[in-house]
Amino acid sequence: MEVIETGMTREKEQGHCWIWKSVAGRDDNLLCVAALVADAMVVKTVMNHFDPEGE
């Protein structure tokens, strides 16, 4: 929930986005959520070692 609430967001395409956040103390940074945003947010995938520049 912290990643979704306070992370950085980039829209991938209409209604689809990446949300990511570096979490202190975790070896698997960055954590990322691939989400579908409509009437409700649907988390499709959670990834670690995310690279927002190399998506």
mmCIF file of the N, C-alpha and C atoms, coordinates in Angstrom:
data_MODEL
# 
_entry.id   MODEL 
# 
loop_
_atom_site.group_PDB 
_atom_site.id 
_atom_site.type_symbol 
_atom_site.label_atom_id 
_atom_site.label_alt_id 
_atom_site.label_comp_id 
_atom_site.label_asym_id 
_atom_site.label_entity_id 
_atom_site.label_seq_id 
_atom_site.pdbx_PDB_ins_code 
_atom_site.Cartn_x 
_atom_site.Cartn_y 
_atom_site.Cartn_z 
_atom_site.occupancy 
_atom_site.B_iso_or_equiv 
_atom_site.pdbx_formal_charge 
_atom_site.auth_seq_id 
_atom_site.auth_comp_id 
_atom_site.auth_asym_id 
_atom_site.auth_atom_id 
_atom_site.pdbx_PDB_model_num 
ATOM 1   N N  . MET A 1 1  ? 0.828   -1.192 0.000   1.00 0.00 ? 1  MET A N  1 
ATOM 2   C CA . MET A 1 1  ? 0.000   0.000  0.000   1.00 0.00 ? 1  MET A CA 1 
ATOM 3   C C  . MET A 1 1  ? 0.871   1.253  0.000   1.00 0.00 ? 1  MET A C  1 
ATOM 4   N N  . GLU A 1 2  ? 2.014   1.194  0.704   1.00 0.00 ? 2  GLU A N  1 
ATOM 5   C CA . GLU A 1 2  ? 2.890   2.365  0.759   1.00 0.00 ? 2  GLU A CA 1 
ATOM 6   C C  . GLU A 1 2  ? 3.394   2.752  -0.633  1.00 0.00 ? 2  GLU A C  1 
ATOM 7   N N  . VAL A 1 3  ? 3.726   1.768  -1.453  1.00 0.00 ? 3  VAL A N  1 
ATOM 8   C CA . VAL A 1 3  ? 4.191   2.048  -2.815  1.00 0.00 ? 3  VAL A CA 1 
ATOM 9   C C  . VAL A 1 3  ? 3.088   2.764  -3.596  1.00 0.00 ? 3  VAL A C  1 
ATOM 10  N N  . ILE A 1 4  ? 1.868   2.296  -3.515  1.00 0.00 ? 4  ILE A N  1 
ATOM 11  C CA . ILE A 1 4  ? 0.745   2.901  -4.229  1.00 0.00 ? 4  ILE A CA 1 
ATOM 12  C C  . ILE A 1 4  ? 0.446   4.300  -3.703  1.00 0.00 ? 4  ILE A C  1 
ATOM 13  N N  . GLU A 1 5  ? 0.462   4.475  -2.396  1.00 0.00 ? 5  GLU A N  1 
ATOM 14  C CA . GLU A 1 5  ? 0.078   5.756  -1.804  1.00 0.00 ? 5  GLU A CA 1 
ATOM 15  C C  . GLU A 1 5  ? 1.141   6.837  -1.934  1.00 0.00 ? 5  GLU A C  1 
ATOM 16  N N  . THR A 1 6  ? 2.429   6.471  -1.915  1.00 0.00 ? 6  THR A N  1 
ATOM 17  C CA . THR A 1 6  ? 3.471   7.502  -1.867  1.00 0.00 ? 6  THR A CA 1 
ATOM 18  C C  . THR A 1 6  ? 4.537   7.367  -2.945  1.00 0.00 ? 6  THR A C  1 
ATOM 19  N N  . GLY A 1 7  ? 4.374   6.417  -3.864  1.00 0.00 ? 7  GLY A N  1 
ATOM 20  C CA . GLY A 1 7  ? 5.383   6.192  -4.892  1.00 0.00 ? 7  GLY A CA 1 
ATOM 21  C C  . GLY A 1 7  ? 5.271   7.144  -6.071  1.00 0.00 ? 7  GLY A C  1 
ATOM 22  N N  . MET A 1 8  ? 6.260   7.071  -6.952  1.00 0.00 ? 8  MET A N  1 
ATOM 23  C CA . MET A 1 8  ? 6.291   7.842  -8.192  1.00 0.00 ? 8  MET A CA 1 
ATOM 24  C C  . MET A 1 8  ? 5.397   7.125  -9.205  1.00 0.00 ? 8  MET A C  1 
ATOM 25  N N  . THR A 1 9  ? 4.691   7.887  -10.023 1.00 0.00 ? 9  THR A N  1 
ATOM 26  C CA . THR A 1 9  ? 3.752   7.312  -10.987 1.00 0.00 ? 9  THR A CA 1 
ATOM 27  C C  . THR A 1 9  ? 4.088   7.768  -12.396 1.00 0.00 ? 9  THR A C  1 
ATOM 28  N N  . ARG A 1 10 ? 4.015   6.845  -13.332 1.00 0.00 ? 10 ARG A N  1 
ATOM 29  C CA . ARG A 1 10 ? 4.150   7.168  -14.752 1.00 0.00 ? 10 ARG A CA 1 
ATOM 30  C C  . ARG A 1 10 ? 3.076   6.400  -15.506 1.00 0.00 ? 10 ARG A C  1 
ATOM 31  N N  . GLU A 1 11 ? 2.274   7.125  -16.292 1.00 0.00 ? 11 GLU A N  1 
ATOM 32  C CA . GLU A 1 11 ? 1.259   6.462  -17.090 1.00 0.00 ? 11 GLU A CA 1 
ATOM 33  C C  . GLU A 1 11 ? 1.926   5.754  -18.265 1.00 0.00 ? 11 GLU A C  1 
ATOM 34  N N  . LYS A 1 12 ? 1.650   4.485  -18.423 1.00 0.00 ? 12 LYS A N  1 
ATOM 35  C CA . LYS A 1 12 ? 2.233   3.672  -19.494 1.00 0.00 ? 12 LYS A CA 1 
ATOM 36  C C  . LYS A 1 12 ? 1.416   3.836  -20.774 1.00 0.00 ? 12 LYS A C  1 
ATOM 37  N N  . GLU A 1 13 ? 0.127   3.715  -20.649 1.00 0.00 ? 13 GLU A N  1 
ATOM 38  C CA . GLU A 1 13 ? -0.827  3.942  -21.737 1.00 0.00 ? 13 GLU A CA 1 
ATOM 39  C C  . GLU A 1 13 ? -2.148  4.255  -21.066 1.00 0.00 ? 13 GLU A C  1 
ATOM 40  N N  . GLN A 1 14 ? -3.159  4.579  -21.831 1.00 0.00 ? 14 GLN A N  1 
ATOM 41  C CA . GLN A 1 14 ? -4.441  4.993  -21.260 1.00 0.00 ? 14 GLN A CA 1 
ATOM 42  C C  . GLN A 1 14 ? -4.939  4.031  -20.179 1.00 0.00 ? 14 GLN A C  1 
ATOM 43  N N  . GLY A 1 15 ? -4.990  4.509  -18.927 1.00 0.00 ? 15 GLY A N  1 
ATOM 44  C CA . GLY A 1 15 ? -5.511  3.709  -17.827 1.00 0.00 ? 15 GLY A CA 1 
ATOM 45  C C  . GLY A 1 15 ? -4.525  2.743  -17.187 1.00 0.00 ? 15 GLY A C  1 
ATOM 46  N N  . HIS A 1 16 ? -3.341  2.586  -17.756 1.00 0.00 ? 16 HIS A N  1 
ATOM 47  C CA . HIS A 1 16 ? -2.336  1.673  -17.213 1.00 0.00 ? 16 HIS A CA 1 
ATOM 48  C C  . HIS A 1 16 ? -1.146  2.495  -16.728 1.00 0.00 ? 16 HIS A C  1 
ATOM 49  N N  . CYS A 1 17 ? -0.605  2.133  -15.579 1.00 0.00 ? 17 CYS A N  1 
ATOM 50  C CA . CYS A 1 17 ? 0.521   2.914  -15.064 1.00 0.00 ? 17 CYS A CA 1 
ATOM 51  C C  . CYS A 1 17 ? 1.495   2.047  -14.282 1.00 0.00 ? 17 CYS A C  1 
ATOM 52  N N  . TRP A 1 18 ? 2.694   2.598  -14.110 1.00 0.00 ? 18 TRP A N  1 
ATOM 53  C CA . TRP A 1 18 ? 3.714   2.042  -13.220 1.00 0.00 ? 18 TRP A CA 1 
ATOM 54  C C  . TRP A 1 18 ? 3.737   2.921  -11.982 1.00 0.00 ? 18 TRP A C  1 
ATOM 55  N N  . ILE A 1 19 ? 3.839   2.336  -10.827 1.00 0.00 ? 19 ILE A N  1 
ATOM 56  C CA . ILE A 1 19 ? 4.014   3.080  -9.576  1.00 0.00 ? 19 ILE A CA 1 
ATOM 57  C C  . ILE A 1 19 ? 5.198   2.435  -8.870  1.00 0.00 ? 19 ILE A C  1 
ATOM 58  N N  . TRP A 1 20 ? 6.229   3.220  -8.552  1.00 0.00 ? 20 TRP A N  1 
ATOM 59  C CA . TRP A 1 20 ? 7.419   2.630  -7.953  1.00 0.00 ? 20 TRP A CA 1 
ATOM 60  C C  . TRP A 1 20 ? 7.949   3.485  -6.817  1.00 0.00 ? 20 TRP A C  1 
ATOM 61  N N  . LYS A 1 21 ? 8.722   2.821  -5.958  1.00 0.00 ? 21 LYS A N  1 
ATOM 62  C CA . LYS A 1 21 ? 9.285   3.502  -4.798  1.00 0.00 ? 21 LYS A CA 1 
ATOM 63  C C  . LYS A 1 21 ? 10.504  2.732  -4.311  1.00 0.00 ? 21 LYS A C  1 
ATOM 64  N N  . SER A 1 22 ? 11.542  3.472  -3.954  1.00 0.00 ? 22 SER A N  1 
ATOM 65  C CA . SER A 1 22 ? 12.711  2.888  -3.311  1.00 0.00 ? 22 SER A CA 1 
ATOM 66  C C  . SER A 1 22 ? 12.388  2.774  -1.820  1.00 0.00 ? 22 SER A C  1 
ATOM 67  N N  . VAL A 1 23 ? 12.577  1.590  -1.265  1.00 0.00 ? 23 VAL A N  1 
ATOM 68  C CA . VAL A 1 23 ? 12.241  1.346  0.136   1.00 0.00 ? 23 VAL A CA 1 
ATOM 69  C C  . VAL A 1 23 ? 13.528  1.079  0.900   1.00 0.00 ? 23 VAL A C  1 
ATOM 70  N N  . ALA A 1 24 ? 13.841  1.948  1.839   1.00 0.00 ? 24 ALA A N  1 
ATOM 71  C CA . ALA A 1 24 ? 15.071  1.821  2.626   1.00 0.00 ? 24 ALA A CA 1 
ATOM 72  C C  . ALA A 1 24 ? 15.126  0.474  3.341   1.00 0.00 ? 24 ALA A C  1 
ATOM 73  N N  . GLY A 1 25 ? 16.317  -0.124 3.353   1.00 0.00 ? 25 GLY A N  1 
ATOM 74  C CA . GLY A 1 25 ? 16.508  -1.377 4.066   1.00 0.00 ? 25 GLY A CA 1 
ATOM 75  C C  . GLY A 1 25 ? 16.147  -2.618 3.266   1.00 0.00 ? 25 GLY A C  1 
ATOM 76  N N  . ARG A 1 26 ? 15.711  -2.455 2.017   1.00 0.00 ? 26 ARG A N  1 
ATOM 77  C CA . ARG A 1 26 ? 15.375  -3.608 1.183   1.00 0.00 ? 26 ARG A CA 1 
ATOM 78  C C  . ARG A 1 26 ? 16.456  -3.797 0.137   1.00 0.00 ? 26 ARG A C  1 
ATOM 79  N N  . ASP A 1 27 ? 16.873  -5.040 -0.061  1.00 0.00 ? 27 ASP A N  1 
ATOM 80  C CA . ASP A 1 27 ? 17.887  -5.359 -1.055  1.00 0.00 ? 27 ASP A CA 1 
ATOM 81  C C  . ASP A 1 27 ? 17.311  -5.437 -2.462  1.00 0.00 ? 27 ASP A C  1 
ATOM 82  N N  . ASP A 1 28 ? 15.997  -5.473 -2.585  1.00 0.00 ? 28 ASP A N  1 
ATOM 83  C CA . ASP A 1 28 ? 15.363  -5.672 -3.885  1.00 0.00 ? 28 ASP A CA 1 
ATOM 84  C C  . ASP A 1 28 ? 14.738  -4.391 -4.441  1.00 0.00 ? 28 ASP A C  1 
ATOM 85  N N  . ASN A 1 29 ? 15.345  -3.234 -4.141  1.00 0.00 ? 29 ASN A N  1 
ATOM 86  C CA . ASN A 1 29 ? 14.835  -1.963 -4.681  1.00 0.00 ? 29 ASN A CA 1 
ATOM 87  C C  . ASN A 1 29 ? 14.999  -1.940 -6.171  1.00 0.00 ? 29 ASN A C  1 
ATOM 88  N N  . LEU A 1 30 ? 14.292  -1.229 -6.903  1.00 0.00 ? 30 LEU A N  1 
ATOM 89  C CA . LEU A 1 30 ? 13.089  -0.502 -6.584  1.00 0.00 ? 30 LEU A CA 1 
ATOM 90  C C  . LEU A 1 30 ? 11.905  -1.452 -6.613  1.00 0.00 ? 30 LEU A C  1 
ATOM 91  N N  . LEU A 1 31 ? 10.877  -1.204 -5.796  1.00 0.00 ? 31 LEU A N  1 
ATOM 92  C CA . LEU A 1 31 ? 9.655   -1.988 -5.859  1.00 0.00 ? 31 LEU A CA 1 
ATOM 93  C C  . LEU A 1 31 ? 8.687   -1.276 -6.778  1.00 0.00 ? 31 LEU A C  1 
ATOM 94  N N  . CYS A 1 32 ? 7.988   -2.013 -7.623  1.00 0.00 ? 32 CYS A N  1 
ATOM 95  C CA . CYS A 1 32 ? 7.094   -1.409 -8.602  1.00 0.00 ? 32 CYS A CA 1 
ATOM 96  C C  . CYS A 1 32 ? 5.784   -2.170 -8.664  1.00 0.00 ? 32 CYS A C  1 
ATOM 97  N N  . VAL A 1 33 ? 4.705   -1.425 -8.905  1.00 0.00 ? 33 VAL A N  1 
ATOM 98  C CA . VAL A 1 33 ? 3.377   -1.989 -9.091  1.00 0.00 ? 33 VAL A CA 1 
ATOM 99  C C  . VAL A 1 33 ? 2.914   -1.619 -10.495 1.00 0.00 ? 33 VAL A C  1 
ATOM 100 N N  . ALA A 1 34 ? 2.483   -2.579 -11.273 1.00 0.00 ? 34 ALA A N  1 
ATOM 101 C CA . ALA A 1 34 ? 1.821   -2.309 -12.551 1.00 0.00 ? 34 ALA A CA 1 
ATOM 102 C C  . ALA A 1 34 ? 0.332   -2.322 -12.265 1.00 0.00 ? 34 ALA A C  1 
ATOM 103 N N  . ALA A 1 35 ? -0.355  -1.230 -12.564 1.00 0.00 ? 35 ALA A N  1 
ATOM 104 C CA . ALA A 1 35 ? -1.746  -1.104 -12.148 1.00 0.00 ? 35 ALA A CA 1 
ATOM 105 C C  . ALA A 1 35 ? -2.635  -0.651 -13.295 1.00 0.00 ? 35 ALA A C  1 
ATOM 106 N N  . LEU A 1 36 ? -3.894  -1.010 -13.196 1.00 0.00 ? 36 LEU A N  1 
ATOM 107 C CA . LEU A 1 36 ? -4.937  -0.560 -14.105 1.00 0.00 ? 36 LEU A CA 1 
ATOM 108 C C  . LEU A 1 36 ? -5.819  0.387  -13.301 1.00 0.00 ? 36 LEU A C  1 
ATOM 109 N N  . VAL A 1 37 ? -5.969  1.613  -13.796 1.00 0.00 ? 37 VAL A N  1 
ATOM 110 C CA . VAL A 1 37 ? -6.733  2.618  -13.063 1.00 0.00 ? 37 VAL A CA 1 
ATOM 111 C C  . VAL A 1 37 ? -8.014  2.910  -13.827 1.00 0.00 ? 37 VAL A C  1 
ATOM 112 N N  . ALA A 1 38 ? -9.141  2.666  -13.190 1.00 0.00 ? 38 ALA A N  1 
ATOM 113 C CA . ALA A 1 38 ? -10.451 2.968  -13.761 1.00 0.00 ? 38 ALA A CA 1 
ATOM 114 C C  . ALA A 1 38 ? -11.324 3.409  -12.585 1.00 0.00 ? 38 ALA A C  1 
ATOM 115 N N  . ASP A 1 39 ? -12.489 2.794  -12.410 1.00 0.00 ? 39 ASP A N  1 
ATOM 116 C CA . ASP A 1 39 ? -13.313 3.107  -11.248 1.00 0.00 ? 39 ASP A CA 1 
ATOM 117 C C  . ASP A 1 39 ? -12.649 2.622  -9.970  1.00 0.00 ? 39 ASP A C  1 
ATOM 118 N N  . ALA A 1 40 ? -11.782 1.617  -10.113 1.00 0.00 ? 40 ALA A N  1 
ATOM 119 C CA . ALA A 1 40 ? -11.008 1.074  -8.997  1.00 0.00 ? 40 ALA A CA 1 
ATOM 120 C C  . ALA A 1 40 ? -9.608  0.781  -9.511  1.00 0.00 ? 40 ALA A C  1 
ATOM 121 N N  . MET A 1 41 ? -8.639  0.739  -8.610  1.00 0.00 ? 41 MET A N  1 
ATOM 122 C CA . MET A 1 41 ? -7.275  0.398  -9.011  1.00 0.00 ? 41 MET A CA 1 
ATOM 123 C C  . MET A 1 41 ? -7.089  -1.102 -8.878  1.00 0.00 ? 41 MET A C  1 
ATOM 124 N N  . VAL A 1 42 ? -6.596  -1.723 -9.942  1.00 0.00 ? 42 VAL A N  1 
ATOM 125 C CA . VAL A 1 42 ? -6.325  -3.156 -9.949  1.00 0.00 ? 42 VAL A CA 1 
ATOM 126 C C  . VAL A 1 42 ? -4.818  -3.337 -10.069 1.00 0.00 ? 42 VAL A C  1 
ATOM 127 N N  . VAL A 1 43 ? -4.207  -3.977 -9.074  1.00 0.00 ? 43 VAL A N  1 
ATOM 128 C CA . VAL A 1 43 ? -2.773  -4.252 -9.128  1.00 0.00 ? 43 VAL A CA 1 
ATOM 129 C C  . VAL A 1 43 ? -2.588  -5.515 -9.949  1.00 0.00 ? 43 VAL A C  1 
ATOM 130 N N  . LYS A 1 44 ? -1.891  -5.371 -11.089 1.00 0.00 ? 44 LYS A N  1 
ATOM 131 C CA . LYS A 1 44 ? -1.691  -6.507 -11.995 1.00 0.00 ? 44 LYS A CA 1 
ATOM 132 C C  . LYS A 1 44 ? -0.434  -7.278 -11.650 1.00 0.00 ? 44 LYS A C  1 
ATOM 133 N N  . THR A 1 45 ? 0.636   -6.581 -11.287 1.00 0.00 ? 45 THR A N  1 
ATOM 134 C CA . THR A 1 45 ? 1.924   -7.209 -11.053 1.00 0.00 ? 45 THR A CA 1 
ATOM 135 C C  . THR A 1 45 ? 2.690   -6.392 -10.023 1.00 0.00 ? 45 THR A C  1 
ATOM 136 N N  . VAL A 1 46 ? 3.466   -7.063 -9.187  1.00 0.00 ? 46 VAL A N  1 
ATOM 137 C CA . VAL A 1 46 ? 4.402   -6.389 -8.289  1.00 0.00 ? 46 VAL A CA 1 
ATOM 138 C C  . VAL A 1 46 ? 5.788   -6.895 -8.649  1.00 0.00 ? 46 VAL A C  1 
ATOM 139 N N  . MET A 1 47 ? 6.730   -5.958 -8.898  1.00 0.00 ? 47 MET A N  1 
ATOM 140 C CA . MET A 1 47 ? 8.071   -6.323 -9.347  1.00 0.00 ? 47 MET A CA 1 
ATOM 141 C C  . MET A 1 47 ? 9.115   -5.753 -8.407  1.00 0.00 ? 47 MET A C  1 
ATOM 142 N N  . ASN A 1 48 ? 10.277  -6.393 -8.357  1.00 0.00 ? 48 ASN A N  1 
ATOM 143 C CA . ASN A 1 48 ? 11.406  -5.818 -7.648  1.00 0.00 ? 48 ASN A CA 1 
ATOM 144 C C  . ASN A 1 48 ? 12.518  -5.559 -8.654  1.00 0.00 ? 48 ASN A C  1 
ATOM 145 N N  . HIS A 1 49 ? 13.535  -4.823 -8.228  1.00 0.00 ? 49 HIS A N  1 
ATOM 146 C CA . HIS A 1 49 ? 14.640  -4.416 -9.106  1.00 0.00 ? 49 HIS A CA 1 
ATOM 147 C C  . HIS A 1 49 ? 14.125  -3.694 -10.348 1.00 0.00 ? 49 HIS A C  1 
ATOM 148 N N  . PHE A 1 50 ? 13.085  -2.905 -10.206 1.00 0.00 ? 50 PHE A N  1 
ATOM 149 C CA . PHE A 1 50 ? 12.493  -2.184 -11.322 1.00 0.00 ? 50 PHE A CA 1 
ATOM 150 C C  . PHE A 1 50 ? 13.419  -1.059 -11.779 1.00 0.00 ? 50 PHE A C  1 
ATOM 151 N N  . ASP A 1 51 ? 13.485  -0.854 -13.078 1.00 0.00 ? 51 ASP A N  1 
ATOM 152 C CA . ASP A 1 51 ? 14.272  0.232  -13.672 1.00 0.00 ? 51 ASP A CA 1 
ATOM 153 C C  . ASP A 1 51 ? 13.322  1.114  -14.465 1.00 0.00 ? 51 ASP A C  1 
ATOM 154 N N  . PRO A 1 52 ? 12.907  2.278  -13.912 1.00 0.00 ? 52 PRO A N  1 
ATOM 155 C CA . PRO A 1 52 ? 11.921  3.105  -14.610 1.00 0.00 ? 52 PRO A CA 1 
ATOM 156 C C  . PRO A 1 52 ? 12.424  3.627  -15.957 1.00 0.00 ? 52 PRO A C  1 
ATOM 157 N N  . GLU A 1 53 ? 13.722  3.667  -16.159 1.00 0.00 ? 53 GLU A N  1 
ATOM 158 C CA . GLU A 1 53 ? 14.259  4.133  -17.445 1.00 0.00 ? 53 GLU A CA 1 
ATOM 159 C C  . GLU A 1 53 ? 14.270  3.015  -18.481 1.00 0.00 ? 53 GLU A C  1 
ATOM 160 N N  . GLY A 1 54 ? 14.327  1.753  -18.044 1.00 0.00 ? 54 GLY A N  1 
ATOM 161 C CA . GLY A 1 54 ? 14.435  0.629  -18.972 1.00 0.00 ? 54 GLY A CA 1 
ATOM 162 C C  . GLY A 1 54 ? 13.165  -0.193 -19.097 1.00 0.00 ? 54 GLY A C  1 
ATOM 163 N N  . GLU A 1 55 ? 12.032  0.326  -18.631 1.00 0.00 ? 55 GLU A N  1 
ATOM 164 C CA . GLU A 1 55 ? 10.785  -0.417 -18.639 1.00 0.00 ? 55 GLU A CA 1 
ATOM 165 C C  . GLU A 1 55 ? 10.606  -1.062 -19.951 1.00 0.00 ? 55 GLU A C  1 
# 
